[in-house]
Amino acid sequence: MDYDLFPKDLAEKHRAEDKKILKTGTEIRNENWLTTAKGQKIRIEVHKSPMRDKNGKIIGIIGISRDISLRYMTEEKLKILQFGIDKSQIGIYQIDENARICYANDYGCKQLGYGREELMQLSLADIDENFNKKGWDEARNELKEEFSISFETVHIRKDGTKFPVDITVNYLEFENKPISFSFVKDITLQKNTMEELDRSEKRFRTLVEQSTDGMILSDQNGNIIEVNQRTCLSLGYSEKELLKMKIGDIDPTFEKQKSLVKFEEQLKPGEPFIIESMHRRKNGTMFPVEVSLGLIELHGINVVVGFARDISDRLKVQKELLESEENLRTTLNSIGDAVISVNAGGFITGMNPTAENLTGWSINQSKGLKLFKVLTILDNTTGKKVPDSIQNIIKSGQKIERYEDVVLLSKEGQKYHVRQSLAPLINAEGEIKGVVLVIRNITTVSYTHLTLPTKRIV
């Protein structure tokens, strides 16, 4: 009969079991997969036991088979679910009404350093630093109303060390019995990160508040979202007033500047750029600013950070310097002496018109050339070339050197009797950066001296 109901290998297995039962009188229970005549695969449970007569003699076998496919599949799903719970990377605990631990998954045991059997002998009071009976009762009442609550606390390991946790507790009722599951996440890393961010933010805030530049944070629509104290002082507004304003309210040129420099294209994280603009104070007065603009991410959104520096004094100094340079240029161009400046390397950096006329070289031709290629000075007596004294002055720091009775040979070969003086160019730090040469044409004086008649005294 077994061969009529089961495949050959399974039928032979049942025959072997039957022989064992008839011989030993033991019961056998097993489960097997079976394919029905319709091709359906089912799980069957087979229970066999010996059948005895009134004298206890084994006279046959009673076998009961039943389809347990549904039960088997349910049990398999539960096994998978249990496996997932045990291997989950978060602590999962079942807690009863008296705050005792009824179950803990593998990760929960690892979190606290206990074995599962050890942990199931404990209550929340043993592992939660902040646990108290009154708080537990209040939490359970809240849980029954909300069905889920979350909070932070501190857990205690078996070795006594502590760590911060974030807990979500769910309330359920099973067969009219209340049960609750706690999902516990170790938040040590997050806490350390947040604390470091908080310290970093405080350091940044201190630096920003102590900055001599105004700092303004704005969204990409120009709404001001944060300012430092320097901004308030320079513009004459309170922080509360500024946080209700737009960049355009303090910078009338904002929209024009935005269009000209193409903010949207230039604003990239980590790539600041600088513009000059005008800011308007609360009293209506305007002042020039240099603004360094950049794009940063703040709480998940991109914001524009601007550091504005009042450049009124700088522009004033620049203007005065330009006027001073212009006055100096005018003076040099007006005097009758030739003036030539060279750098520490002996290269020509400047020349006034008198020097151009005297040497036969224009500034455009001579600038950047070595001095000896442009200026030829000869000894009036020997006709030999006078040595270049530029490097001697730079090395020795000698303030001035004069040559009397020397001849300048121009580019065209014209000779001029000249007096030459050289002086070091010294910067604000006292460093010699070059030499300035002043050359006076005394050709007419020398010629007159030579041609005047001598008066004889009798």
C-alpha positions as CSV (number, residue, x, y, z in Angstrom):
1,M,0.0,0.0,0.0
2,D,2.9,2.4,0.8
3,Y,4.0,2.1,-2.8
4,D,0.5,3.0,-4.0
5,L,0.5,6.3,-1.9
6,F,4.1,7.4,-1.8
7,P,7.1,7.7,-4.2
8,K,9.4,4.6,-4.1
9,D,12.1,6.2,-1.9
10,L,9.5,7.4,0.6
11,A,7.6,4.1,0.5
12,E,10.8,2.2,1.3
13,K,11.4,4.5,4.2
14,H,7.9,3.9,5.6
15,R,8.4,0.1,5.1
16,A,11.6,0.2,7.1
17,E,9.8,2.2,9.9
18,D,7.0,-0.3,9.9
19,K,9.4,-3.2,10.4
20,K,11.0,-1.3,13.3
21,I,7.7,-0.7,15.0
22,L,6.6,-4.3,14.6
23,K,9.9,-5.4,16.0
24,T,10.5,-2.9,18.9
25,G,7.0,-1.6,19.6
26,T,8.1,2.0,19.5
27,E,6.1,4.9,18.1
28,I,7.5,6.9,15.2
29,R,6.6,10.5,14.2
30,N,8.1,12.3,11.2
31,E,7.4,14.9,8.6
32,N,7.9,14.7,4.9
33,W,7.2,16.6,1.7
34,L,4.8,14.9,-0.6
35,T,3.6,15.7,-4.1
36,T,-0.1,15.0,-4.7
37,A,-1.6,13.5,-7.8
38,K,-2.4,17.1,-8.9
39,G,1.2,18.0,-8.7
40,Q,0.8,20.1,-5.5
41,K,3.6,19.9,-3.0
42,I,2.5,19.5,0.6
43,R,4.0,18.9,4.0
44,I,2.6,15.8,5.8
45,E,3.1,14.6,9.4
46,V,3.0,10.9,9.9
47,H,2.4,9.3,13.3
48,K,2.7,5.5,13.6
49,S,2.2,3.3,16.7
50,P,1.9,-0.4,17.2
51,M,-1.6,-2.0,17.4
52,R,-1.9,-4.7,20.1
53,D,-4.4,-7.4,21.0
54,K,-5.8,-7.9,24.5
55,N,-2.8,-9.9,25.4
56,G,-0.4,-7.0,24.4
57,K,0.8,-8.8,21.3
58,I,1.6,-6.6,18.3
59,I,-0.8,-7.5,15.6
60,G,-0.4,-4.5,13.3
61,I,0.3,-0.8,12.9
62,I,-1.9,2.3,13.3
63,G,-0.8,5.2,11.1
64,I,-2.2,8.7,11.0
65,S,-1.1,11.2,8.3
66,R,-2.2,14.8,8.1
67,D,-1.4,17.8,6.0
68,I,0.6,20.4,8.1
69,S,1.6,22.6,5.2
70,L,0.0,25.7,6.7
71,R,1.4,25.1,10.1
72,Y,4.9,24.4,8.7
73,M,5.0,27.5,6.6
74,T,3.8,29.6,9.6
75,E,6.5,28.1,11.8
76,E,9.1,28.8,9.1
77,K,8.1,32.4,8.8
78,L,8.3,32.7,12.6
79,K,11.8,31.2,12.5
80,I,12.9,33.7,9.9
81,L,11.3,36.5,11.9
82,Q,13.0,35.4,15.1
83,F,16.3,35.1,13.2
84,G,15.9,38.7,11.9
85,I,15.0,40.0,15.4
86,D,18.0,38.2,17.0
87,K,20.4,39.5,14.4
88,S,19.0,43.0,14.2
89,Q,21.6,45.8,14.9
90,I,19.4,47.3,17.5
91,G,18.5,46.1,21.0
92,I,15.0,44.6,21.2
93,Y,13.4,43.8,24.6
94,Q,10.1,42.5,25.7
95,I,9.1,44.0,29.0
96,D,6.2,42.9,31.3
97,E,3.9,45.1,33.4
98,N,6.3,44.9,36.4
99,A,9.2,46.2,34.3
100,R,10.9,42.8,34.1
101,I,12.8,41.7,31.1
102,C,11.0,38.8,29.4
103,Y,13.2,38.6,26.3
104,A,16.2,40.3,24.7
105,N,17.6,39.7,21.3
106,D,21.3,38.9,20.6
107,Y,22.2,42.6,20.0
108,G,20.5,43.6,23.2
109,C,22.5,41.1,25.2
110,K,25.7,42.2,23.5
111,Q,24.8,45.9,24.2
112,L,24.6,45.2,28.0
113,G,27.2,42.4,28.2
114,Y,24.8,39.8,29.6
115,G,23.9,36.3,28.4
116,R,20.2,36.0,27.5
117,E,19.3,33.9,30.6
118,E,21.1,36.4,32.9
119,L,19.3,39.3,31.3
120,M,15.9,37.6,31.7
121,Q,16.4,37.5,35.4
122,L,16.7,41.3,35.6
123,S,14.3,44.3,35.5
124,L,14.6,47.8,34.0
125,A,15.8,49.1,37.3
126,D,19.0,47.0,36.9
127,I,19.9,48.4,33.5
128,D,18.4,51.9,33.3
129,E,20.1,54.6,35.4
130,N,17.0,56.9,35.3
131,F,14.4,54.2,36.1
132,N,12.0,54.8,39.0
133,K,8.6,53.1,39.8
134,K,6.6,56.3,39.6
135,G,8.1,57.2,36.2
136,W,7.4,53.7,34.9
137,D,3.7,53.8,35.9
138,E,3.3,57.2,34.3
139,A,5.1,56.0,31.1
140,R,2.8,52.9,31.0
141,N,-0.3,55.1,31.3
142,E,0.9,57.3,28.5
143,L,1.9,54.3,26.4
144,K,-1.7,52.9,26.7
145,E,-3.0,56.1,25.3
146,E,-0.4,56.8,22.7
147,F,0.6,53.2,21.9
148,S,4.2,54.3,21.2
149,I,6.6,56.7,23.0
150,S,10.2,57.7,22.5
151,F,12.8,59.1,24.9
152,E,16.4,59.1,25.8
153,T,18.0,57.6,28.9
154,V,21.3,56.0,30.1
155,H,21.8,52.2,30.2
156,I,24.2,50.4,32.5
157,R,26.3,47.5,31.2
158,K,27.2,44.4,33.3
159,D,30.7,45.9,33.9
160,G,29.2,49.1,35.2
161,T,30.0,51.3,32.3
162,K,27.2,53.6,31.0
163,F,26.1,54.7,27.5
164,P,23.3,56.9,26.2
165,V,20.4,55.3,24.4
166,D,17.4,56.3,22.4
167,I,14.3,54.1,23.1
168,T,11.1,53.6,21.3
169,V,8.5,51.6,23.2
170,N,5.4,50.0,21.5
171,Y,2.3,48.9,23.5
172,L,0.3,45.9,22.3
173,E,-2.4,43.5,23.6
174,F,-2.2,39.8,22.8
175,E,-5.1,37.6,23.8
176,N,-6.2,40.4,26.1
177,K,-2.8,40.5,27.8
178,P,-0.7,43.7,27.6
179,I,2.8,43.4,26.2
180,S,5.4,46.0,25.3
181,F,8.5,45.9,23.1
182,S,11.4,48.3,23.5
183,F,13.7,49.2,20.6
184,V,17.0,50.5,22.0
185,K,19.6,52.3,20.0
186,D,23.1,53.1,21.3
187,I,23.6,56.8,20.5
188,T,27.1,57.3,21.9
189,L,28.5,58.2,18.5
190,Q,25.6,60.6,17.7
191,K,26.0,62.3,21.2
192,N,29.8,62.7,20.7
193,T,29.2,64.1,17.3
194,M,26.6,66.5,18.5
195,E,28.8,67.6,21.4
196,E,31.7,68.2,19.0
197,L,29.4,70.1,16.6
198,D,28.1,72.2,19.5
199,R,31.7,73.0,20.6
200,S,32.6,73.7,17.0
201,E,29.6,76.0,16.6
202,K,30.5,77.8,19.8
203,R,34.0,78.4,18.6
204,F,32.8,79.5,15.3
205,R,30.3,81.9,16.9
206,T,33.0,83.3,19.2
207,L,35.3,83.9,16.2
208,V,32.4,85.5,14.2
209,E,31.3,87.8,17.0
210,Q,34.9,88.9,17.6
211,S,35.5,89.5,13.9
212,T,36.2,93.0,12.7
213,D,34.2,92.2,9.5
214,G,30.4,92.1,9.4
215,M,29.0,88.6,8.7
216,I,25.6,88.1,7.1
217,L,23.9,84.7,6.3
218,S,21.1,84.8,3.7
219,D,19.1,82.4,1.7
220,Q,19.4,82.4,-2.0
221,N,16.4,84.7,-2.2
222,G,18.3,87.4,-0.3
223,N,16.4,87.0,3.0
224,I,18.8,87.7,5.9
225,I,18.8,84.8,8.4
226,E,21.7,85.6,10.7
227,V,24.2,88.4,11.4
228,N,27.0,89.1,13.8
229,Q,27.4,92.1,16.2
230,R,29.8,93.9,13.9
231,T,27.1,94.0,11.2
232,C,24.6,95.6,13.6
233,L,27.2,98.2,14.7
234,S,28.3,99.1,11.1
235,L,24.7,99.4,9.8
236,G,23.1,100.9,12.9
237,Y,20.3,98.3,13.0
238,S,19.5,95.8,15.8
239,E,19.8,92.1,15.1
240,K,16.0,91.8,15.3
241,E,15.5,94.5,12.7
242,L,18.1,92.9,10.3
243,L,16.5,89.5,10.5
244,K,13.3,90.9,9.0
245,M,15.2,92.5,6.0
246,K,16.6,91.5,2.7
247,I,20.1,92.0,1.3
248,G,18.7,94.6,-1.1
249,D,17.5,96.7,1.9
250,I,21.1,97.3,3.0
251,D,22.8,97.0,-0.5
252,P,21.0,99.1,-3.1
253,T,23.3,97.7,-5.8
254,F,22.5,94.1,-4.9
255,E,20.2,93.2,-7.8
256,K,22.6,94.9,-10.3
257,Q,25.6,93.2,-8.8
258,K,23.8,89.9,-8.8
259,S,23.1,90.2,-12.5
260,L,26.6,91.5,-13.4
261,V,28.6,88.9,-11.5
262,K,26.1,86.0,-12.1
263,F,25.8,84.9,-8.5
264,E,24.1,81.6,-9.4
265,E,27.0,80.6,-11.6
266,Q,29.8,81.7,-9.3
267,L,28.3,80.6,-5.9
268,K,29.8,77.1,-5.4
269,P,30.6,75.4,-2.1
270,G,34.2,75.9,-1.1
271,E,34.8,78.6,-3.9
272,P,34.3,82.1,-2.4
273,F,34.7,85.2,-4.5
274,I,35.0,88.9,-3.7
275,I,33.1,91.9,-4.9
276,E,33.0,95.6,-4.0
277,S,29.7,97.3,-3.3
278,M,28.0,100.0,-1.2
279,H,26.1,99.5,2.0
280,R,23.4,101.8,3.4
281,R,23.1,102.5,7.1
282,K,19.9,102.9,9.0
283,N,20.4,106.7,8.9
284,G,20.7,106.6,5.1
285,T,24.4,107.2,4.7
286,M,26.4,105.0,2.4
287,F,29.8,103.5,2.7
288,P,32.0,101.3,0.5
289,V,32.5,97.6,1.3
290,E,34.5,94.6,0.1
291,V,32.4,91.5,0.4
292,S,33.7,87.9,0.4
293,L,30.8,85.6,-0.7
294,G,30.6,81.9,-0.4
295,L,28.0,79.1,-0.4
296,I,27.7,76.7,2.6
297,E,25.2,74.0,3.7
298,L,23.3,74.7,6.9
299,H,20.8,72.3,8.3
300,G,20.5,70.6,4.9
301,I,20.0,73.8,2.8
302,N,22.4,76.0,0.9
303,V,22.9,79.5,2.3
304,V,25.0,82.4,1.2
305,V,27.6,83.7,3.7
306,G,29.0,87.1,3.2
307,F,31.9,88.9,5.1
308,A,31.7,92.6,4.6
309,R,34.6,94.9,5.3
310,D,34.3,98.7,5.4
311,I,36.9,99.9,3.0
312,S,36.4,103.7,3.4
313,D,39.8,104.2,5.0
314,R,41.5,102.0,2.4
315,L,39.9,103.9,-0.5
316,K,40.9,107.2,1.1
317,V,44.5,106.1,1.5
318,Q,44.5,104.8,-2.1
319,K,43.2,108.1,-3.3
320,E,45.8,110.0,-1.3
321,L,48.5,107.7,-2.6
322,L,47.4,108.2,-6.2
323,E,47.3,111.9,-5.7
324,S,50.8,111.7,-4.1
325,E,52.1,109.6,-7.0
326,E,50.6,112.0,-9.5
327,N,52.2,114.9,-7.7
328,L,55.5,113.1,-7.6
329,R,55.2,112.2,-11.3
330,T,54.4,115.8,-12.1
331,T,57.4,117.0,-10.1
332,L,59.8,114.5,-11.7
333,N,58.5,115.4,-15.1
334,S,59.0,119.1,-14.4
335,I,62.5,119.2,-12.9
336,G,65.5,119.9,-15.1
337,D,67.5,117.0,-13.8
338,A,67.4,113.5,-15.3
339,V,66.0,110.9,-12.9
340,I,66.4,107.1,-13.4
341,S,65.3,104.4,-11.0
342,V,66.5,100.8,-11.0
343,N,65.6,97.8,-8.9
344,A,68.0,95.7,-6.8
345,G,68.8,93.6,-9.9
346,G,70.0,96.7,-11.8
347,F,67.0,96.8,-14.1
348,I,65.5,100.1,-15.0
349,T,62.0,100.7,-13.5
350,G,61.5,104.4,-14.2
351,M,62.7,107.4,-16.1
352,N,61.6,111.0,-16.4
353,P,61.4,113.0,-19.7
354,T,64.7,114.8,-19.0
355,A,66.4,111.4,-18.7
356,E,64.8,110.3,-21.9
357,N,66.1,113.4,-23.8
358,L,69.5,113.1,-22.3
359,T,70.1,109.4,-22.9
360,G,68.2,109.2,-26.1
361,W,66.1,106.3,-24.8
362,S,62.4,106.4,-24.1
363,I,60.9,104.8,-21.0
364,N,59.1,102.2,-23.2
365,Q,62.4,101.2,-24.7
366,S,64.5,101.2,-21.6
367,K,62.2,99.8,-18.9
368,G,63.3,96.3,-17.9
369,L,66.8,96.7,-19.4
370,K,70.0,96.6,-17.4
371,L,71.2,100.2,-16.6
372,F,74.6,99.7,-18.3
373,K,72.9,99.0,-21.6
374,V,71.1,102.4,-21.5
375,L,73.4,104.7,-19.5
376,T,77.1,105.1,-20.5
377,I,79.2,107.3,-18.2
378,L,82.8,108.1,-19.2
379,D,85.7,109.7,-17.2
380,N,86.2,113.1,-18.7
381,T,90.0,112.9,-18.2
382,T,90.8,109.3,-19.3
383,G,87.7,108.7,-21.5
384,K,87.3,105.3,-19.9
385,K,83.9,104.0,-18.8
386,V,83.1,104.6,-15.2
387,P,82.3,101.4,-13.3
388,D,78.7,100.7,-12.4
389,S,78.2,101.5,-8.7
390,I,74.6,100.2,-8.3
391,Q,75.6,96.9,-6.7
392,N,78.1,98.6,-4.4
393,I,75.4,100.9,-3.1
394,I,72.9,98.0,-2.6
395,K,75.5,95.8,-0.8
396,S,77.0,98.5,1.4
397,G,74.0,100.6,2.1
398,Q,76.0,103.7,1.2
399,K,73.5,106.5,1.1
400,I,74.9,108.6,-1.7
401,E,77.7,108.6,-4.2
402,R,78.7,111.5,-6.5
403,Y,80.8,111.7,-9.6
404,E,82.1,115.1,-10.7
405,D,83.5,115.8,-14.1
406,V,82.1,112.9,-16.0
407,V,80.6,112.6,-19.5
408,L,77.3,110.9,-20.5
409,L,77.3,109.3,-23.9
410,S,73.8,109.2,-25.4
411,K,72.3,106.6,-27.6
412,E,73.0,108.8,-30.6
413,G,76.7,109.3,-29.6
414,Q,76.2,112.9,-28.2
415,K,78.4,113.7,-25.2
416,Y,77.2,115.7,-22.2
417,H,79.2,116.9,-19.2
418,V,77.1,115.8,-16.2
419,R,77.1,115.6,-12.5
420,Q,75.7,112.3,-11.2
421,S,74.5,111.3,-7.8
422,L,73.2,107.9,-6.6
423,A,71.1,107.1,-3.6
424,P,69.6,103.9,-2.3
425,L,65.8,103.4,-2.4
426,I,64.7,102.2,1.0
427,N,61.2,100.9,1.8
428,A,59.3,101.2,5.1
429,E,61.0,98.2,6.5
430,G,64.4,99.7,6.0
431,E,65.2,97.3,3.1
432,I,67.2,98.6,0.1
433,K,64.9,97.8,-2.9
434,G,66.9,99.7,-5.6
435,V,68.8,102.9,-6.5
436,V,67.8,106.3,-7.8
437,L,70.1,108.2,-10.1
438,V,69.9,112.0,-10.5
439,I,71.9,113.4,-13.4
440,R,72.4,117.1,-14.0
441,N,73.5,118.3,-17.5
442,I,76.3,120.8,-16.9
443,T,77.6,120.9,-20.4
444,T,76.7,124.6,-20.8
445,V,78.4,125.5,-17.5
446,S,81.5,123.6,-18.4
447,Y,81.7,125.2,-21.9
448,T,81.2,128.7,-20.5
449,H,83.9,128.0,-17.9
450,L,86.3,127.0,-20.7
451,T,85.5,129.9,-23.0
452,L,85.4,132.9,-20.6
453,P,88.4,135.2,-21.1
454,T,90.9,135.3,-18.4
455,K,91.4,138.7,-16.8
456,R,95.1,139.6,-16.3
457,I,96.0,141.4,-13.2
458,V,98.9,143.8,-13.5
